[in-house]
Amino acid sequence: MNSTQAGLRYEIRQLAEEAFHRRLISGHGDGPEFNEYQIVYQGKPRHLPLDQAYLFLTNLLYRNSIH
């Protein structure tokens, strides 16, 4: 894993922690592949590539901060 992926994974982990504490997701963690992150959303685990996981979490947090 290069430093860019490590930095992105760190940012995703921070976003996932925030979403978890806001009860927007019910779990998260490293995916089965090195370039994936698992997010449990609406009771279903999703294995997303890092860039998609980042976008998913930022959009989820944004949508729930304006309501």
Phi and psi in degrees as a GROMACS rama.xvg file:
@    title "Ramachandran Plot"
@    xaxis  label "Phi"
@    yaxis  label "Psi"
@TYPE xy
-85.6605  173.901  ASN-2
-67.4203  -30.2392  SER-3
-64.8812  -46.2052  THR-4
-65.153  -38.7338  GLN-5
-64.2608  -42.0068  ALA-6
-64.6117  -41.853  GLY-7
-65.1343  -42.4368  LEU-8
-61.557  -39.5708  ARG-9
-63.5143  -45.4702  TYR-10
-61.8114  -41.5884  GLU-11
-62.7517  -42.6931  ILE-12
-61.5831  -40.4486  ARG-13
-65.6436  -43.953  GLN-14
-63.3126  -41.5238  LEU-15
-64.9136  -39.0035  ALA-16
-62.0797  -43.0833  GLU-17
-62.8797  -46.1014  GLU-18
-63.9976  -36.8433  ALA-19
-66.2767  -45.0279  PHE-20
-66.9921  -27.6584  HIS-21
-84.2955  -1.11398  ARG-22
63.8805  33.9038  ARG-23
-89.2014  -26.0845  LEU-24
-129.325  158.296  ILE-25
-106.508  0.138728  SER-26
179.218  165.146  GLY-27
-165.746  163.605  HIS-28
167.137  178.626  GLY-29
-63.4225  141.258  ASP-30
-81.4968  175.717  GLY-31
-68.401  -24.8808  PRO-32
-102.844  152.497  GLU-33
-65.3201  -22.6033  PHE-34
-104.186  21.6851  ASN-35
-124.107  156.813  GLU-36
-132.514  138.527  TYR-37
-98.9797  130.557  GLN-38
-127.757  127.696  ILE-39
-96.2295  109.653  VAL-40
-125.543  126.27  TYR-41
54.4843  40.9298  GLN-42
77.9669  2.38306  GLY-43
-119.509  126.185  LYS-44
-72.8011  134.88  PRO-45
-121.691  127.926  ARG-46
-101.238  106.948  HIS-47
-114.639  143.433  LEU-48
-57.18  153.268  PRO-49
-54.2747  -44.6551  LEU-50
-64.9521  -37.4064  ASP-51
-71.9046  -35.7716  GLN-52
-63.0201  -41.6251  ALA-53
-61.2451  -48.3139  TYR-54
-63.954  -41.8661  LEU-55
-59.1026  -48.6235  PHE-56
-68.9821  -41.7182  LEU-57
-64.147  -41.1309  THR-58
-65.9418  -42.1781  ASN-59
-62.2399  -46.3406  LEU-60
-66.0027  -39.8577  LEU-61
-64.1176  -48.4706  TYR-62
-59.1491  -34.776  ARG-63
-90.2557  -4.93793  ASN-64
-92.4906  -17.3964  SER-65
-94.0675  -2.49941  ILE-66
